[in-house]
Amino acid sequence: MKNFVFVFCFLLGIILSAGIVLAKTTYNVKVPLPGVSKANVQLQTDAILSVYTAASIKVPNCNKFSIYDTAILKQPHDLIKKDGKLVSGFWEEQWAVKACGQNVYVPIEFIIEHDGTTFVIENSKVHF
């Protein structure tokens, strides 16, 4: 029982420490984003944390992130509407992130499907 209590307290300490570190990280999450993103406000909101995560891989010790621009890399392709609603197609954007004074560029592919729009970020394409 003593071992369990010790392990529990040890793990709780690690979790709380991680929470304190995460609490010090600052993310700018104002939407709509600046630039020319074709993603609607909900899709932008859904993608922001993934974009910041991708940027944090390039600038690992950073704790302050903000998106300062969005641009279209590939215009929408293969758009199909059904009953006035987009049900198929894709486009690619690049979101520019300021991460502790460094500019990090995160390409995002948006894919429209009948049940919604998803996005894909390939970490190997994220660059300075």
KOLMI-686324 format. One line per field, with one value per residue (C-alpha): z, y, x. Coordinates in Angstrom, 1 decimal. Layout:
N
Z = (Z | ...)
Y = (Y | ...)
X = (X | ...)
This chain:
128
Z = (0.0 | 0.8 | -2.6 | -4.3 | -2.3 | -3.2 | -6.9 | -6.9 | -5.3 | -7.7 | -10.8 | -9.4 | -9.0 | -12.6 | -13.9 | -11.8 | -13.0 | -16.6 | -16.0 | -14.6 | -17.7 | -20.0 | -18.2 | -18.9 | -22.7 | -24.4 | -27.6 | -29.6 | -30.6 | -32.1 | -35.1 | -37.8 | -38.5 | -40.4 | -44.1 | -46.7 | -45.2 | -46.9 | -43.7 | -41.8 | -38.2 | -36.8 | -39.0 | -38.1 | -34.4 | -34.8 | -36.6 | -34.4 | -31.7 | -34.3 | -36.1 | -32.8 | -32.0 | -35.4 | -34.9 | -31.4 | -33.0 | -35.0 | -31.9 | -29.1 | -26.1 | -27.1 | -25.0 | -26.9 | -30.3 | -32.5 | -36.1 | -38.0 | -41.6 | -43.7 | -47.4 | -50.1 | -51.5 | -53.7 | -54.7 | -54.0 | -56.4 | -57.4 | -55.5 | -55.7 | -54.3 | -53.4 | -52.4 | -52.1 | -49.7 | -50.5 | -50.2 | -51.8 | -52.7 | -51.2 | -50.9 | -49.2 | -47.1 | -45.2 | -41.8 | -40.6 | -36.9 | -34.7 | -32.2 | -29.8 | -32.4 | -35.2 | -38.2 | -38.7 | -41.8 | -41.4 | -44.6 | -44.1 | -46.5 | -46.1 | -47.4 | -47.8 | -47.5 | -47.3 | -43.4 | -42.9 | -43.5 | -42.2 | -42.2 | -42.5 | -41.4 | -42.4 | -39.9 | -42.5 | -44.5 | -41.6 | -42.2 | -41.2)
Y = (0.0 | 2.4 | 1.8 | 2.6 | 5.9 | 6.8 | 6.0 | 7.9 | 11.0 | 10.8 | 10.6 | 13.3 | 15.6 | 15.0 | 15.7 | 18.9 | 20.0 | 19.4 | 21.4 | 24.3 | 24.3 | 24.2 | 27.0 | 29.3 | 28.7 | 31.6 | 31.0 | 33.7 | 32.3 | 35.2 | 34.3 | 35.0 | 34.7 | 37.4 | 36.9 | 35.1 | 31.7 | 30.0 | 28.1 | 29.3 | 30.4 | 27.0 | 25.2 | 27.8 | 27.2 | 23.5 | 23.7 | 26.3 | 24.0 | 21.6 | 24.4 | 25.6 | 22.0 | 21.7 | 25.1 | 24.0 | 21.1 | 23.6 | 25.9 | 23.3 | 25.6 | 28.3 | 29.1 | 32.0 | 31.5 | 33.6 | 33.3 | 36.5 | 35.6 | 33.0 | 32.4 | 30.1 | 27.7 | 25.7 | 27.1 | 24.9 | 21.9 | 19.4 | 21.2 | 19.4 | 20.9 | 18.9 | 20.7 | 24.0 | 22.5 | 21.6 | 17.8 | 17.3 | 19.1 | 20.2 | 23.2 | 24.0 | 27.0 | 28.1 | 29.6 | 31.8 | 31.5 | 33.8 | 31.5 | 33.3 | 35.8 | 33.2 | 32.9 | 29.3 | 28.4 | 25.6 | 24.2 | 22.7 | 20.7 | 21.0 | 18.1 | 18.5 | 15.3 | 14.6 | 14.5 | 17.6 | 19.1 | 17.7 | 19.1 | 17.5 | 18.9 | 17.1 | 18.0 | 17.4 | 20.3 | 22.8 | 25.2 | 28.5)
X = (0.0 | 2.8 | 4.3 | 1.0 | 0.7 | 4.3 | 3.8 | 0.5 | 2.0 | 5.0 | 2.7 | 0.5 | 3.5 | 4.6 | 1.1 | 0.8 | 4.3 | 3.3 | 0.1 | 2.1 | 4.4 | 1.4 | -0.2 | 2.7 | 2.4 | 0.6 | -1.5 | -3.1 | -6.4 | -8.3 | -10.5 | -11.1 | -7.4 | -5.5 | -4.8 | -6.9 | -7.8 | -10.8 | -11.5 | -14.5 | -14.2 | -15.1 | -12.5 | -9.9 | -10.7 | -10.4 | -7.0 | -5.3 | -3.9 | -2.6 | -0.8 | 0.7 | 1.8 | 3.5 | 5.2 | 6.4 | 8.3 | 10.4 | 10.9 | 10.8 | 11.5 | 9.0 | 6.0 | 4.5 | 2.7 | 0.5 | -0.7 | 0.0 | -0.9 | -2.7 | -2.2 | -3.6 | -1.0 | -3.4 | -6.8 | -9.8 | -10.0 | -12.6 | -15.4 | -18.7 | -21.9 | -25.0 | -28.2 | -26.2 | -23.6 | -20.0 | -19.6 | -16.2 | -13.0 | -9.7 | -7.4 | -4.1 | -3.1 | 0.0 | -0.4 | 2.4 | 3.2 | 5.3 | 7.0 | 9.3 | 10.4 | 10.8 | 8.6 | 7.4 | 5.3 | 2.8 | 1.2 | -2.3 | -4.4 | -8.2 | -10.3 | -14.0 | -16.0 | -19.7 | -19.6 | -17.4 | -14.0 | -10.8 | -7.3 | -3.9 | -0.5 | 2.6 | 5.4 | 8.0 | 6.6 | 6.7 | 9.6 | 11.2)
